[in-house]
């Protein structure tokens, strides 16, 4: 996972990028391009960190279920914030049909993921591997639907 100071740095770069975009005359084209590249790099790093976090926890055994739960909650918290921002920026009235479809899929995959996450919390030693696999597959679907909705 990224450190908190790294997350703060990424957020500050994003804010700087947004400020440059909002005040076009205040930032040169070079500054805007540099900020855009930095934000893009931060996004890629964040995506890679989330993937690594999932890779680190998906093989946890029943005995390590508390570590699994903590790792999943951290990744979920980050994606929840990203999804909230995506929804805040979304306007159904202005959305294309494909964007509406992507947002509907995101909503459906998010509900499915939360259901599987609740089930893994109720898993027994006998059902652990199956429940863990289900939540991991639901995460993959949720993450894919988020990136699709974000790109549409």
C-alpha positions as CSV (number, residue, x, y, z in Angstrom):
1,X,0.0,0.0,0.0
2,X,1.1,3.6,-0.5
3,X,2.1,5.5,2.5
4,X,-0.1,8.3,3.7
5,X,2.5,11.0,2.8
6,X,2.6,9.5,-0.7
7,X,-1.2,9.7,-0.9
8,X,-1.1,13.3,0.3
9,X,1.5,14.0,-2.4
10,X,-0.7,12.4,-5.1
11,X,-3.7,14.4,-4.0
12,X,-1.8,17.6,-3.9
13,X,-0.6,17.0,-7.5
14,X,-4.2,16.3,-8.6
15,X,-5.3,19.6,-6.9
16,X,-2.5,21.4,-8.6
17,X,-3.5,19.9,-12.0
18,X,-7.1,20.9,-11.4
19,X,-6.1,24.4,-10.5
20,X,-4.0,24.7,-13.6
21,X,-6.9,23.5,-15.7
22,X,-9.3,26.0,-14.1
23,X,-7.0,28.9,-14.4
24,X,-5.6,28.4,-17.9
25,X,-3.9,31.7,-17.9
26,X,-2.2,31.0,-14.6
27,X,-0.3,28.0,-15.8
28,X,1.8,27.7,-18.9
29,X,1.1,24.9,-21.4
30,X,4.3,23.2,-20.2
31,X,3.1,23.4,-16.6
32,X,-0.2,21.9,-17.6
33,X,1.4,19.1,-19.5
34,X,3.9,18.3,-16.7
35,X,1.1,18.3,-14.1
36,X,-1.1,16.1,-16.4
37,X,1.8,13.6,-16.7
38,X,2.5,13.6,-13.0
39,X,-1.2,13.0,-12.2
40,X,-1.3,10.2,-14.8
41,X,1.8,8.6,-13.2
42,X,0.2,8.9,-9.7
43,X,-2.9,7.2,-11.0
44,X,-0.9,4.4,-12.4
45,X,1.0,4.0,-9.2
46,X,-2.2,4.0,-7.2
47,X,-3.7,1.3,-9.5
48,X,-0.5,-0.8,-9.2
49,X,-0.5,-0.4,-5.4
50,X,-4.2,-1.6,-5.2
51,X,-3.3,-4.6,-7.4
52,X,-0.4,-5.5,-5.2
53,X,-2.5,-5.2,-2.1
54,X,-4.9,-7.7,-3.6
55,X,-2.1,-10.0,-4.6
56,X,-0.7,-9.9,-1.1
57,X,-4.0,-10.9,0.6
58,X,-5.7,-13.3,-1.8
59,X,-3.6,-16.2,-0.7
60,X,-4.2,-15.8,3.0
61,X,-5.3,-18.9,4.8
62,X,-8.2,-19.2,7.3
63,X,-5.7,-18.6,10.1
64,X,-4.8,-15.2,8.4
65,X,-8.3,-14.1,7.8
66,X,-8.0,-11.0,9.9
67,X,-5.0,-9.9,7.7
68,X,-7.1,-10.6,4.6
69,X,-10.0,-8.6,6.0
70,X,-7.7,-5.6,6.9
71,X,-6.1,-5.7,3.4
72,X,-9.5,-5.9,1.7
73,X,-10.9,-3.1,3.7
74,X,-8.0,-0.8,2.8
75,X,-8.4,-1.5,-0.9
76,X,-12.2,-1.2,-0.7
77,X,-11.8,2.2,1.1
78,X,-9.7,3.6,-1.7
79,X,-12.0,2.3,-4.4
80,X,-15.1,3.6,-2.5
81,X,-13.6,7.1,-2.5
82,X,-12.8,6.8,-6.3
83,X,-16.3,5.6,-7.0
84,X,-17.9,8.4,-4.9
85,X,-15.9,11.0,-6.9
86,X,-16.9,9.4,-10.2
87,X,-20.6,9.5,-9.1
88,X,-20.2,13.1,-8.0
89,X,-18.9,14.1,-11.5
90,X,-21.6,12.0,-13.3
91,X,-24.6,13.7,-14.8
92,X,-27.2,11.2,-16.1
93,X,-28.9,13.9,-18.1
94,X,-25.7,14.5,-20.1
95,X,-24.5,10.9,-20.2
96,X,-24.3,8.9,-23.4
97,X,-26.0,5.5,-23.5
98,X,-22.7,3.7,-23.1
99,X,-21.9,5.8,-20.0
100,X,-25.3,5.1,-18.5
101,X,-24.7,1.4,-19.1
102,X,-21.2,1.5,-17.6
103,X,-22.6,3.3,-14.5
104,X,-25.4,0.7,-14.1
105,X,-22.8,-2.1,-14.3
106,X,-20.7,-0.3,-11.7
107,X,-23.7,-0.1,-9.4
108,X,-24.5,-3.8,-9.9
109,X,-20.9,-5.0,-9.5
110,X,-20.6,-2.8,-6.3
111,X,-23.7,-4.5,-4.8
112,X,-22.4,-7.9,-5.8
113,X,-19.0,-7.2,-4.2
114,X,-20.5,-6.0,-0.9
115,X,-22.6,-9.2,-0.8
116,X,-19.5,-11.3,-1.3
117,X,-17.5,-9.3,1.2
118,X,-20.2,-9.8,3.8
119,X,-20.2,-13.6,3.0
120,X,-16.4,-13.8,3.5
121,X,-16.9,-12.2,6.9
122,X,-19.3,-15.1,7.8
123,X,-17.1,-17.8,6.3
124,X,-16.1,-20.9,8.3
125,X,-12.8,-22.8,8.0
126,X,-14.6,-25.2,5.6
127,X,-16.0,-22.4,3.4
128,X,-13.1,-19.9,3.6
129,X,-11.4,-20.7,0.3
130,X,-14.6,-20.5,-1.7
131,X,-15.7,-17.3,0.0
132,X,-12.3,-15.7,-0.5
133,X,-12.3,-16.7,-4.2
134,X,-15.9,-15.2,-4.6
135,X,-14.9,-11.9,-3.0
136,X,-11.7,-11.8,-5.2
137,X,-13.7,-12.4,-8.4
138,X,-16.3,-9.8,-7.3
139,X,-13.5,-7.3,-6.7
140,X,-12.0,-7.9,-10.1
141,X,-15.5,-7.3,-11.7
142,X,-16.0,-4.2,-9.5
143,X,-12.6,-2.8,-10.4
144,X,-13.1,-3.5,-14.1
145,X,-16.5,-1.8,-14.1
146,X,-15.1,1.2,-12.3
147,X,-12.3,1.7,-14.9
148,X,-14.9,1.2,-17.7
149,X,-17.2,3.8,-16.2
150,X,-14.3,6.1,-15.7
151,X,-13.2,5.9,-19.3
152,X,-16.6,6.2,-20.9
